[in-house]
């Protein structure tokens, strides 16, 4: 963060005091507020408006808020870890060696500029040598090994209907724009993004040595081919249905869908073990691939592979390639300038070995006292949810019993893994940034392939301890809460009162993630993580009626211009937000702070709870970023994630005296009531 000195001068995440002796910290909730706003009209602006007015979005960001502040702290911590490792010349094979050599090589811009595209030369030559479909498929195979995708989109994960088994799974793919809709929408924003995509492809191909006219033609041909492919894609709403997107078939039957790929040989060469069955999300996409392979000219595929190869490694190539990628990306993010190199390198490094960095990070920055606090908080939320389920009037006793079994079985993972991934075979050297990334992609391909035929490792994490995020995994029936997500920037955990933390973490994170186990998708998985319908038909219909109600509510929001939130796409997150707030509140009113009712900074415990939740969505966002989010993301923008659920929470009405004449008021009959 350019304008703030966090560790020395930070009074709170709101204000920076001069570096004098022992500055006192302001209350973060009170300092963030804009009291000129009526909380019953716009609680987001009331809770966060003071901070938003004083903290413009930096030019290198698409938005700026609480998550960025946490990340800034953590990025500086990771930078210190990297710089220390790079200086100390640690023993070969140690975590410090891998971290230090990756950092040193990625920061060596002189060598990167000198090497140009040389590290990619063997792969560019393979692309140039493609003459027909067999050689095209063979080249796709070679590029797949180093992390460059193609028409196939596959991964290895748990079988949705048998969570004890690791399966080979396929999804629709083959397009470069973020979503199907971008190829067909005729609004000005979408047209601008399509044109920007074509321009980016053309510029990249020209810089790589192709004739400018040929590059321009190839770029337009690639867009045309991807547009045809996108026609076969299912919509964002359709891919949210786990039952309709679970199609298991024999491997032989699947491979026959695209005979030109000779998929048995294709995957054998990638190190994928022989499998008897395959799970396909969208069979119609793969049924169309044979036609695609024969209808699109080979030269168009060659140009696409060339572009995808260079684009995949653009950040590790000479500056011109990274700048071209950024110029295209800012059409979606709205960022005005690129992030400094050291930040880009850390993000790249996290993709390679984020958990290895996280092991050093957690040891230094997340203590056992904090870990215990949040583990206990999970149990408080679990108890509150249990009581809420038991009191439901719309759900039958038989479904309640199964819901409670699932709730009790949810596994909690807090702070950092108990068992760390093994990076022994990850080969990091000082030869080149690109080659380190290539070897890392080969490592991860082998790592994931090795899961086939082995027991599911339910201790594995899919996030790093330093990450500002969290998740619910339906196949493991688990919530995962990284240390980074539990952080309020500028404060030690022991400085935070329960009211703030129950809103900021218990409601917006713990309760949210647990509720994902019972949202429109998560509710379809049982206590063991299997895709099984454990609901009675009547209860299922009642749930869907209530879920449709929240979808309708959120579809009314238009955060920018005519860009309405898609209530069906964001349904799961909106249900989780509302459930998290209700459960978090139920747990909070059992605390001593709530019972005592003492004010802090002039705010009651109840007020601090709702302000604490809103602190979790302290975020200002560029218009381009909001538009892109509405079109691609299952999460509503930050402001609506406060206004939307609060309008359905009875305690919010009581705490802030919301009346029928207020903008956030909804009549009781129009409020969503699920959990």
C-alpha positions as CSV (number, residue, x, y, z in Angstrom):
1,X,0.0,0.0,0.0
2,X,1.7,3.2,-1.2
3,X,0.0,5.7,1.1
4,X,0.2,4.0,4.4
5,X,2.9,2.7,6.7
6,X,1.1,-0.1,8.3
7,X,3.3,-1.6,11.0
8,X,4.6,1.7,12.4
9,X,2.0,4.4,11.9
10,X,-1.4,2.6,11.7
11,X,-4.0,3.8,14.2
12,X,-6.6,1.7,12.5
13,X,-7.4,0.6,8.9
14,X,-9.1,4.0,8.7
15,X,-6.6,6.7,9.7
16,X,-2.9,7.0,9.9
17,X,-1.6,9.1,12.8
18,X,1.8,10.7,12.8
19,X,4.6,8.5,14.1
20,X,4.7,9.9,17.6
21,X,5.1,8.0,20.8
22,X,2.4,5.4,21.5
23,X,-0.5,6.5,19.3
24,X,-3.9,5.3,20.6
25,X,-5.9,3.2,18.3
26,X,-9.3,4.4,17.1
27,X,-12.2,2.1,17.1
28,X,-12.3,0.6,13.7
29,X,-16.1,0.4,13.5
30,X,-16.8,3.9,14.7
31,X,-14.1,5.4,12.5
32,X,-15.4,3.8,9.3
33,X,-18.9,5.1,9.6
34,X,-20.7,7.9,7.8
35,X,-23.2,9.0,10.3
36,X,-24.8,11.4,7.8
37,X,-26.5,8.3,6.3
38,X,-29.5,6.8,7.8
39,X,-28.6,3.1,8.6
40,X,-32.2,2.1,7.8
41,X,-31.8,3.5,4.3
42,X,-28.4,2.4,3.2
43,X,-26.5,0.4,5.9
44,X,-23.5,-0.2,3.6
45,X,-22.9,3.5,3.2
46,X,-23.6,4.1,6.9
47,X,-21.2,1.5,8.1
48,X,-18.4,2.0,5.6
49,X,-18.9,5.4,4.0
50,X,-16.4,7.2,6.1
51,X,-13.6,4.9,5.1
52,X,-14.6,4.8,1.5
53,X,-14.5,8.6,1.2
54,X,-11.0,8.7,2.6
55,X,-9.5,5.8,0.7
56,X,-9.7,6.0,-3.1
57,X,-8.9,2.9,-5.2
58,X,-5.2,2.8,-6.0
59,X,-4.4,2.9,-9.7
60,X,-3.2,-0.7,-9.8
61,X,-6.3,-2.2,-8.2
62,X,-9.8,-3.0,-9.6
63,X,-11.2,-2.3,-6.1
64,X,-10.0,-1.5,-2.6
65,X,-11.2,-2.6,0.7
66,X,-10.8,-4.9,3.7
67,X,-9.4,-7.9,1.8
68,X,-6.9,-5.7,0.1
69,X,-5.7,-4.3,3.4
70,X,-5.2,-7.9,4.8
71,X,-3.4,-8.9,1.6
72,X,-1.1,-5.9,1.8
73,X,0.0,-6.9,5.3
74,X,0.4,-10.5,4.2
75,X,2.2,-9.6,0.9
76,X,4.8,-7.6,2.9
77,X,5.2,-10.6,5.2
78,X,5.7,-12.9,2.3
79,X,8.1,-10.5,0.7
80,X,10.2,-10.6,3.8
81,X,10.2,-14.4,3.8
82,X,11.3,-14.4,0.1
83,X,14.0,-11.8,0.5
84,X,15.5,-13.6,3.5
85,X,15.5,-16.9,1.6
86,X,17.1,-15.4,-1.5
87,X,20.0,-14.0,0.6
88,X,20.9,-16.9,2.8
89,X,21.9,-19.5,0.1
90,X,20.0,-22.4,1.9
91,X,20.7,-26.1,1.2
92,X,19.3,-27.6,-2.0
93,X,15.8,-29.1,-1.7
94,X,14.8,-27.1,1.4
95,X,11.7,-24.9,1.4
96,X,14.0,-21.9,1.7
97,X,16.0,-22.9,-1.3
98,X,12.9,-23.3,-3.5
99,X,11.4,-20.0,-2.3
100,X,14.7,-18.1,-2.6
101,X,15.6,-19.4,-6.0
102,X,12.1,-18.8,-7.4
103,X,12.1,-15.2,-6.1
104,X,15.6,-14.4,-7.3
105,X,14.9,-15.8,-10.8
106,X,11.5,-14.1,-11.1
107,X,12.9,-10.7,-10.0
108,X,15.8,-10.9,-12.5
109,X,14.3,-8.7,-15.2
110,X,17.6,-8.3,-17.1
111,X,17.9,-12.0,-17.8
112,X,14.2,-12.3,-18.6
113,X,14.5,-9.5,-21.2
114,X,17.6,-11.1,-22.6
115,X,16.0,-14.5,-22.9
116,X,12.9,-13.3,-24.8
117,X,10.8,-16.2,-26.0
118,X,13.8,-18.6,-25.9
119,X,12.4,-20.7,-23.0
120,X,9.3,-21.4,-25.0
121,X,11.1,-22.1,-28.3
122,X,10.8,-25.9,-28.2
123,X,7.0,-25.6,-27.8
124,X,6.7,-22.9,-30.5
125,X,8.6,-25.1,-32.9
126,X,6.2,-28.0,-32.1
127,X,3.2,-25.7,-32.9
128,X,4.9,-24.6,-36.2
129,X,5.3,-28.2,-37.2
130,X,1.6,-29.1,-36.9
131,X,0.3,-30.2,-40.3
132,X,-2.9,-32.2,-39.6
133,X,-5.2,-33.3,-36.8
134,X,-3.0,-36.1,-35.4
135,X,0.0,-33.7,-35.1
136,X,-2.3,-31.1,-33.7
137,X,-3.5,-33.4,-31.0
138,X,0.0,-34.5,-30.2
139,X,1.1,-30.9,-29.7
140,X,-2.0,-30.2,-27.5
141,X,-0.8,-33.1,-25.4
142,X,2.7,-31.7,-25.1
143,X,1.3,-28.2,-24.1
144,X,-1.1,-29.8,-21.6
145,X,1.9,-31.2,-19.7
146,X,3.2,-27.7,-19.0
147,X,-0.2,-26.1,-18.1
148,X,-1.4,-24.8,-21.4
149,X,-5.1,-25.7,-21.9
150,X,-6.9,-26.6,-25.1
151,X,-10.3,-27.9,-26.1
152,X,-10.3,-30.5,-23.3
153,X,-11.1,-29.3,-19.8
154,X,-10.5,-32.0,-17.3
155,X,-9.5,-32.4,-13.7
156,X,-9.1,-35.0,-11.0
157,X,-11.4,-34.9,-8.0
158,X,-13.9,-36.7,-5.8
159,X,-16.8,-38.6,-7.3
160,X,-19.8,-36.5,-6.4
161,X,-21.9,-39.7,-5.8
162,X,-19.1,-41.6,-4.0
163,X,-16.8,-39.2,-2.1
164,X,-14.4,-42.0,-1.1
165,X,-13.3,-42.3,-4.8
166,X,-11.1,-40.0,-6.9
167,X,-12.4,-39.7,-10.4
168,X,-11.4,-38.3,-13.8
169,X,-13.9,-35.4,-14.5
170,X,-14.6,-33.4,-17.6
171,X,-16.2,-29.9,-18.0
172,X,-17.0,-27.7,-20.9
173,X,-14.1,-25.6,-22.2
174,X,-12.4,-24.3,-25.3
175,X,-13.2,-20.6,-24.9
176,X,-10.9,-17.7,-23.9
177,X,-13.4,-15.2,-22.7
178,X,-14.6,-15.7,-19.1
179,X,-18.2,-16.8,-19.9
180,X,-20.4,-17.9,-22.7
181,X,-22.4,-14.6,-22.5
182,X,-19.5,-12.5,-23.6
183,X,-19.6,-14.0,-27.1
184,X,-23.3,-13.0,-27.7
185,X,-24.2,-10.0,-25.6
186,X,-24.6,-6.9,-27.8
187,X,-24.2,-4.2,-25.1
188,X,-21.4,-1.7,-25.5
189,X,-19.4,-3.2,-22.7
190,X,-19.4,-6.8,-24.1
191,X,-18.6,-5.6,-27.6
192,X,-15.6,-3.6,-26.2
193,X,-14.4,-6.7,-24.4
194,X,-14.7,-8.9,-27.5
195,X,-12.8,-6.4,-29.5
196,X,-10.2,-6.1,-26.8
197,X,-9.8,-9.9,-26.8
198,X,-9.2,-9.9,-30.6
199,X,-6.7,-7.1,-30.3
200,X,-4.8,-8.9,-27.5
201,X,-4.5,-12.1,-29.5
202,X,-3.4,-10.1,-32.6
203,X,-0.8,-8.1,-30.7
204,X,0.6,-11.2,-28.9
205,X,0.9,-13.1,-32.2
206,X,2.6,-10.2,-33.9
207,X,5.1,-9.8,-31.1
208,X,5.9,-13.5,-31.3
209,X,7.0,-13.1,-34.9
210,X,3.9,-13.5,-37.0
211,X,3.1,-11.1,-39.8
212,X,0.7,-8.3,-38.6
213,X,-1.9,-9.0,-41.2
214,X,-1.8,-12.7,-40.6
215,X,-2.0,-12.1,-36.8
216,X,-5.1,-9.9,-37.2
217,X,-6.9,-12.5,-39.4
218,X,-5.9,-15.3,-37.0
219,X,-7.3,-13.4,-34.1
220,X,-10.7,-12.9,-35.8
221,X,-10.8,-16.5,-36.9
222,X,-10.1,-17.6,-33.3
223,X,-13.0,-15.5,-32.0
224,X,-15.3,-17.0,-34.7
225,X,-14.3,-20.5,-33.7
226,X,-14.7,-19.9,-30.0
227,X,-18.1,-18.3,-30.7
228,X,-19.3,-21.6,-32.3
229,X,-17.9,-23.5,-29.4
230,X,-19.7,-21.2,-26.9
231,X,-23.0,-22.0,-28.5
232,X,-22.7,-25.5,-27.1
233,X,-21.9,-24.3,-23.6
234,X,-24.5,-24.5,-20.8
235,X,-25.4,-21.3,-19.1
236,X,-24.2,-20.2,-15.7
237,X,-27.6,-21.1,-14.3
238,X,-27.5,-24.5,-15.8
239,X,-24.1,-25.5,-14.5
240,X,-25.2,-24.8,-10.9
241,X,-27.3,-28.0,-10.9
242,X,-25.0,-30.8,-9.6
243,X,-27.4,-33.6,-10.6
244,X,-27.8,-32.4,-14.3
245,X,-24.0,-31.9,-14.5
246,X,-23.2,-35.4,-13.2
247,X,-23.0,-37.8,-16.1
248,X,-21.0,-40.9,-15.5
249,X,-20.1,-43.1,-18.5
250,X,-17.6,-45.7,-19.3
251,X,-14.2,-44.5,-20.5
252,X,-14.6,-46.3,-23.8
253,X,-18.0,-44.6,-24.5
254,X,-16.5,-41.2,-23.6
255,X,-13.4,-41.7,-25.7
256,X,-15.6,-42.6,-28.7
257,X,-17.2,-39.2,-28.6
258,X,-14.0,-37.6,-30.0
259,X,-12.2,-40.4,-31.9
260,X,-9.7,-38.0,-33.4
261,X,-8.2,-37.3,-30.0
262,X,-7.4,-40.9,-29.4
263,X,-8.0,-40.0,-25.7
264,X,-6.7,-43.3,-24.3
265,X,-3.2,-42.6,-25.7
266,X,-3.6,-38.9,-24.9
267,X,-4.1,-39.4,-21.2
268,X,-1.7,-42.3,-21.0
269,X,1.1,-40.0,-22.2
270,X,0.1,-37.4,-19.6
271,X,0.5,-40.0,-16.8
272,X,-3.2,-40.5,-16.1
273,X,-3.8,-44.0,-15.0
274,X,-6.2,-46.2,-16.9
275,X,-9.8,-45.6,-15.7
276,X,-12.9,-47.5,-16.3
277,X,-15.4,-44.6,-16.0
278,X,-15.4,-40.9,-16.4
279,X,-17.7,-38.2,-15.1
280,X,-18.8,-35.6,-17.7
281,X,-20.4,-32.4,-16.7
282,X,-21.8,-31.5,-20.2
283,X,-21.7,-34.5,-22.6
284,X,-23.1,-32.4,-25.5
285,X,-19.9,-30.3,-25.4
286,X,-17.7,-33.3,-25.9
287,X,-20.1,-34.7,-28.5
288,X,-19.5,-31.5,-30.5
289,X,-15.7,-31.6,-30.4
290,X,-15.2,-34.1,-33.2
291,X,-17.1,-31.7,-35.5
292,X,-15.0,-28.7,-34.1
293,X,-11.7,-30.5,-34.9
294,X,-12.7,-31.0,-38.5
295,X,-14.5,-27.8,-39.2
296,X,-11.9,-25.3,-37.9
297,X,-8.8,-25.0,-40.1
298,X,-5.6,-26.4,-38.6
299,X,-3.9,-23.0,-39.0
300,X,-6.5,-21.4,-36.7
301,X,-5.8,-24.1,-34.0
302,X,-2.1,-23.4,-34.5
303,X,-2.5,-19.7,-33.9
304,X,-4.7,-20.4,-30.9
305,X,-2.1,-22.7,-29.4
306,X,0.6,-20.2,-30.0
307,X,-1.4,-17.4,-28.3
308,X,-2.4,-19.6,-25.4
309,X,1.2,-20.7,-24.8
310,X,2.5,-17.1,-24.7
311,X,-0.5,-15.8,-22.7
312,X,-0.1,-18.6,-20.1
313,X,3.5,-17.4,-19.4
314,X,3.1,-13.7,-20.2
315,X,4.0,-12.6,-16.7
316,X,7.3,-14.4,-16.8
317,X,8.3,-13.2,-20.3
318,X,9.7,-9.8,-21.3
319,X,7.8,-6.8,-20.1
320,X,6.0,-6.2,-23.4
321,X,4.1,-9.5,-23.1
322,X,3.0,-8.7,-19.5
323,X,1.9,-5.2,-20.4
324,X,-0.2,-6.6,-23.3
325,X,-1.9,-9.1,-21.0
326,X,-2.5,-6.3,-18.4
327,X,-4.0,-3.9,-21.1
328,X,-6.5,-6.6,-22.0
329,X,-7.2,-7.6,-18.4
330,X,-8.0,-4.1,-17.3
331,X,-11.1,-4.2,-19.6
332,X,-12.5,-6.5,-16.9
333,X,-10.8,-5.1,-13.8
334,X,-10.7,-1.4,-14.5
335,X,-7.2,-1.2,-12.9
336,X,-5.2,1.7,-14.4
337,X,-1.6,0.5,-13.8
338,X,0.1,-2.8,-13.2
339,X,0.9,-4.0,-9.8
340,X,4.6,-3.7,-8.8
341,X,6.7,-6.7,-9.9
342,X,7.3,-8.1,-6.5
343,X,3.5,-8.4,-5.8
344,X,3.0,-10.1,-9.2
345,X,5.8,-12.5,-8.4
346,X,4.4,-13.5,-5.0
347,X,1.0,-14.2,-6.6
348,X,2.7,-16.4,-9.2
349,X,4.7,-18.1,-6.5
350,X,1.6,-18.8,-4.5
351,X,0.2,-20.7,-7.5
352,X,3.4,-22.7,-7.6
353,X,3.9,-23.4,-3.9
354,X,1.5,-21.3,-1.8
355,X,1.3,-23.9,1.0
356,X,5.0,-24.1,1.3
357,X,5.0,-20.3,1.8
358,X,2.1,-20.7,4.1
359,X,3.9,-23.1,6.4
360,X,6.5,-20.4,7.1
361,X,3.8,-17.8,7.3
362,X,1.6,-19.6,9.8
363,X,4.5,-20.4,12.1
364,X,5.3,-16.7,12.3
365,X,1.9,-15.0,12.3
366,X,-0.9,-17.1,13.6
367,X,-0.7,-18.2,17.2
368,X,-2.5,-21.1,19.0
369,X,-4.6,-18.7,21.1
370,X,-6.2,-17.2,18.0
371,X,-6.7,-20.7,16.5
372,X,-8.5,-21.9,19.6
373,X,-10.8,-18.8,19.6
374,X,-12.1,-19.5,16.1
375,X,-12.3,-23.3,16.7
376,X,-14.6,-22.5,19.6
377,X,-16.5,-20.1,17.5
378,X,-17.2,-22.8,14.9
379,X,-18.8,-24.9,17.7
380,X,-20.9,-21.9,18.9
381,X,-22.2,-21.4,15.3
382,X,-22.8,-25.2,14.9
383,X,-24.9,-25.1,18.1
384,X,-26.9,-22.1,17.0
385,X,-27.6,-23.7,13.6
386,X,-28.7,-26.9,15.3
387,X,-31.2,-24.9,17.4
388,X,-32.5,-23.0,14.4
389,X,-33.0,-26.2,12.4
390,X,-34.9,-27.8,15.3
391,X,-37.3,-24.8,15.4
392,X,-38.1,-24.7,11.6
393,X,-41.8,-24.9,11.0
394,X,-41.6,-25.6,7.2
395,X,-39.4,-28.7,7.4
396,X,-40.5,-32.2,8.4
397,X,-38.9,-34.1,11.3
398,X,-37.4,-36.8,9.0
399,X,-35.5,-34.1,6.9
400,X,-34.6,-32.3,10.1
401,X,-33.0,-35.4,11.5
402,X,-30.8,-35.8,8.4
403,X,-29.9,-32.1,8.3
404,X,-28.8,-32.4,11.9
405,X,-26.7,-35.4,11.2
406,X,-25.0,-33.5,8.3
407,X,-24.4,-30.5,10.5
408,X,-22.8,-32.5,13.2
409,X,-20.5,-34.2,10.7
410,X,-19.1,-31.0,9.2
411,X,-15.4,-30.9,9.7
412,X,-13.7,-27.7,10.6
413,X,-10.2,-26.7,9.4
414,X,-9.0,-23.5,11.1
415,X,-5.9,-21.4,10.4
416,X,-3.5,-23.9,8.7
417,X,-3.3,-27.6,7.7
418,X,-2.5,-30.2,10.3
419,X,-0.7,-32.1,7.5
420,X,1.3,-30.2,4.9
421,X,1.7,-31.0,1.2
422,X,5.0,-32.6,0.2
423,X,7.0,-30.4,-2.2
424,X,10.1,-32.6,-2.2
425,X,9.9,-33.4,-5.9
426,X,9.2,-29.8,-6.9
427,X,12.3,-28.7,-8.9
428,X,13.0,-25.0,-8.6
429,X,16.3,-23.7,-10.1
430,X,18.0,-20.4,-11.0
431,X,17.8,-21.0,-14.8
432,X,14.7,-19.0,-15.8
433,X,11.4,-17.8,-14.5
434,X,9.5,-19.5,-17.3
435,X,11.2,-22.9,-16.8
436,X,10.4,-22.8,-13.1
437,X,6.8,-22.3,-14.0
438,X,6.9,-25.1,-16.6
439,X,8.4,-27.5,-14.0
440,X,5.9,-26.4,-11.5
441,X,3.0,-27.2,-13.8
442,X,4.5,-30.6,-14.5
443,X,4.8,-31.2,-10.8
444,X,1.1,-30.4,-10.2
445,X,0.0,-32.5,-13.1
446,X,1.9,-35.5,-11.6
447,X,0.7,-34.6,-8.1
448,X,-3.0,-34.7,-9.1
449,X,-2.7,-37.7,-11.4
450,X,-1.2,-39.6,-8.5
451,X,-4.4,-39.3,-6.6
452,X,-6.2,-41.7,-9.0
453,X,-6.7,-45.1,-7.4
454,X,-5.7,-43.9,-4.0
455,X,-7.8,-43.1,-0.9
456,X,-9.2,-39.6,-0.6
457,X,-7.0,-37.4,1.6
458,X,-9.6,-35.5,3.6
459,X,-6.9,-33.6,5.4
460,X,-5.8,-31.7,2.3
461,X,-6.4,-28.0,1.9
462,X,-7.3,-26.2,-1.3
463,X,-6.3,-22.8,0.1
464,X,-3.2,-21.4,1.8
465,X,-3.0,-20.1,5.4
466,X,-2.2,-16.6,4.2
467,X,-5.3,-16.4,1.9
468,X,-8.1,-13.9,2.6
469,X,-10.9,-16.3,1.7
470,X,-12.6,-19.5,3.0
471,X,-14.7,-22.3,1.5
472,X,-17.1,-25.1,2.1
473,X,-16.3,-28.4,0.3
474,X,-19.4,-30.5,-0.2
475,X,-17.5,-33.6,-1.1
476,X,-15.7,-33.6,2.2
477,X,-18.5,-31.8,4.1
478,X,-16.0,-29.5,5.6
479,X,-15.4,-25.8,6.1
480,X,-11.9,-24.4,5.6
481,X,-10.9,-21.1,7.4
482,X,-7.4,-19.9,6.5
483,X,-5.6,-17.6,9.0
484,X,-5.7,-14.7,6.5
485,X,-9.5,-14.7,6.5
486,X,-9.6,-14.3,10.3
487,X,-7.5,-11.1,10.3
488,X,-8.5,-7.5,10.8
489,X,-5.7,-5.4,9.4
490,X,-3.8,-3.3,11.9
491,X,-5.1,-5.2,14.9
492,X,-4.0,-8.2,17.0
493,X,-6.7,-10.7,17.5
494,X,-6.9,-10.1,21.2
495,X,-7.7,-6.4,20.6
496,X,-11.0,-7.3,18.9
497,X,-14.2,-7.5,20.9
498,X,-16.7,-10.4,20.4
499,X,-19.4,-8.2,18.9
500,X,-17.1,-7.2,16.1
501,X,-15.7,-10.7,15.6
502,X,-19.1,-12.4,15.7
503,X,-20.2,-10.1,12.8
504,X,-16.9,-10.1,10.9
505,X,-16.0,-13.7,11.2
506,X,-18.8,-15.8,12.9
507,X,-21.5,-14.5,10.6
508,X,-19.8,-13.5,7.3
509,X,-17.4,-16.4,7.2
510,X,-18.1,-19.3,9.6
511,X,-21.9,-19.2,9.5
512,X,-21.7,-18.4,5.7
513,X,-19.5,-21.4,4.9
514,X,-21.6,-23.8,7.1
515,X,-24.8,-22.6,5.4
516,X,-23.2,-23.5,2.1
517,X,-23.8,-27.1,3.2
518,X,-27.5,-26.3,3.1
519,X,-27.8,-23.9,0.1
520,X,-29.3,-24.7,-3.3
521,X,-26.3,-26.8,-4.3
522,X,-24.8,-27.9,-1.0
523,X,-28.1,-29.3,0.4
524,X,-27.9,-32.0,-2.3
525,X,-24.9,-33.6,-0.7
526,X,-25.2,-35.8,2.4
527,X,-23.2,-35.9,5.6
528,X,-20.5,-38.0,3.9
529,X,-20.2,-35.7,1.0
530,X,-22.2,-37.8,-1.5
531,X,-24.6,-36.4,-4.1
532,X,-27.7,-38.0,-2.5
533,X,-31.2,-36.5,-2.2
534,X,-32.0,-36.8,1.6
535,X,-35.0,-34.5,1.4
536,X,-38.6,-35.4,1.3
537,X,-40.3,-34.2,-1.9
538,X,-42.5,-31.8,0.1
539,X,-39.5,-30.3,2.0
540,X,-37.6,-30.0,-1.2
541,X,-40.4,-28.1,-2.9
542,X,-40.7,-25.8,0.1
543,X,-37.0,-25.1,0.1
544,X,-37.1,-24.2,-3.6
545,X,-39.9,-21.8,-3.1
546,X,-37.9,-20.0,-0.5
547,X,-34.8,-20.1,-2.5
548,X,-36.6,-18.7,-5.6
549,X,-37.8,-15.9,-3.3
550,X,-34.2,-14.8,-2.5
551,X,-33.3,-15.1,-6.2
552,X,-36.1,-12.7,-7.1
553,X,-35.0,-10.3,-4.4
554,X,-31.4,-10.1,-5.7
555,X,-32.4,-9.9,-9.4
556,X,-34.0,-6.6,-8.5
557,X,-30.6,-5.1,-7.8
558,X,-28.8,-3.3,-10.7
559,X,-25.4,-2.3,-9.2
560,X,-24.3,-0.5,-12.5
561,X,-26.5,0.9,-15.3
562,X,-28.7,-2.0,-16.6
563,X,-26.4,-4.7,-15.3
564,X,-28.7,-6.6,-13.0
565,X,-27.5,-9.3,-10.6
566,X,-28.5,-12.8,-11.7
567,X,-30.4,-14.0,-8.6
568,X,-30.3,-17.6,-9.7
569,X,-26.5,-17.6,-10.3
570,X,-25.8,-15.9,-7.0
571,X,-28.5,-17.9,-5.1
572,X,-26.0,-20.1,-3.2
573,X,-24.0,-17.1,-1.9
574,X,-27.0,-15.1,-1.0
575,X,-28.5,-18.0,1.0
576,X,-25.2,-18.5,2.7
577,X,-25.0,-14.7,3.6
578,X,-28.4,-14.6,5.0
579,X,-28.0,-17.9,6.9
580,X,-24.6,-16.8,8.3
581,X,-26.0,-13.6,9.7
582,X,-29.0,-15.3,11.3
583,X,-26.9,-18.0,12.9
584,X,-24.1,-15.6,13.8
585,X,-26.7,-13.5,15.6
586,X,-28.1,-16.4,17.5
587,X,-24.6,-17.4,18.7
588,X,-23.7,-13.8,19.5
589,X,-26.6,-13.1,21.8
590,X,-25.3,-15.9,24.1
591,X,-22.0,-14.1,24.7
592,X,-21.2,-12.1,27.8
593,X,-20.7,-9.0,25.8
594,X,-24.2,-9.0,24.4
595,X,-25.7,-9.8,27.8
596,X,-23.9,-7.0,29.5
597,X,-24.9,-4.5,26.9
598,X,-22.0,-2.1,27.5
599,X,-21.2,0.4,24.7
600,X,-17.9,0.7,23.0
601,X,-17.2,3.9,21.1
602,X,-20.8,4.8,21.6
603,X,-22.1,1.6,20.0
604,X,-24.1,-1.1,21.6
605,X,-23.1,-4.7,21.2
606,X,-26.0,-5.3,18.8
607,X,-24.9,-2.4,16.6
608,X,-21.3,-3.6,16.6
609,X,-22.4,-7.0,15.4
610,X,-24.0,-5.6,12.3
611,X,-21.2,-3.1,11.8
612,X,-18.7,-6.0,12.2
613,X,-20.5,-7.9,9.4
614,X,-20.4,-4.9,7.2
615,X,-16.7,-4.5,7.9
616,X,-16.2,-7.8,6.1
617,X,-17.6,-6.1,3.0
618,X,-15.7,-2.9,3.3
619,X,-15.0,-2.5,-0.4
620,X,-15.0,0.1,-3.2
621,X,-15.0,-1.2,-6.7
622,X,-14.5,0.1,-10.2
623,X,-17.4,0.1,-12.5
624,X,-15.7,-2.2,-15.0
625,X,-15.0,-4.7,-12.3
626,X,-18.6,-4.6,-11.0
627,X,-19.9,-5.2,-14.6
628,X,-17.6,-8.1,-15.0
629,X,-18.6,-9.5,-11.6
630,X,-22.3,-9.3,-12.4
631,X,-21.7,-11.3,-15.6
632,X,-19.3,-13.9,-14.4
633,X,-19.3,-14.3,-10.6
634,X,-21.6,-16.3,-8.4
635,X,-21.1,-13.6,-5.7
636,X,-23.1,-10.4,-5.7
637,X,-21.1,-7.1,-5.3
638,X,-20.1,-6.1,-1.8
639,X,-22.8,-3.5,-1.2
640,X,-25.6,-5.8,-2.1
641,X,-24.2,-8.5,0.1
642,X,-24.9,-6.1,3.0
643,X,-28.2,-4.5,1.9
644,X,-29.7,-7.7,0.5
645,X,-29.6,-10.1,3.5
646,X,-30.0,-7.4,6.2
647,X,-33.4,-6.5,4.8
648,X,-34.5,-10.0,5.8
649,X,-33.1,-10.1,9.3
650,X,-35.6,-9.2,12.2
651,X,-32.8,-8.3,14.6
652,X,-31.5,-5.7,12.1
653,X,-34.9,-4.0,12.1
654,X,-35.0,-3.9,15.9
655,X,-31.4,-2.7,16.3
656,X,-31.6,0.2,13.8
657,X,-35.3,1.0,14.2
658,X,-36.2,0.2,10.5
659,X,-39.7,1.5,9.7
660,X,-41.9,1.2,6.6
661,X,-40.8,4.6,5.3
662,X,-37.1,3.5,5.2
663,X,-35.5,2.3,1.9
664,X,-34.3,-1.0,3.4
665,X,-37.7,-2.0,4.8
666,X,-39.4,-5.0,3.5
667,X,-42.8,-6.1,4.8
668,X,-42.6,-9.3,6.9
669,X,-44.5,-11.2,4.2
670,X,-41.8,-10.2,1.6
671,X,-38.8,-11.3,3.7
672,X,-36.9,-14.5,2.9
673,X,-37.2,-17.2,5.5
674,X,-35.1,-20.3,4.8
675,X,-32.8,-21.2,7.7
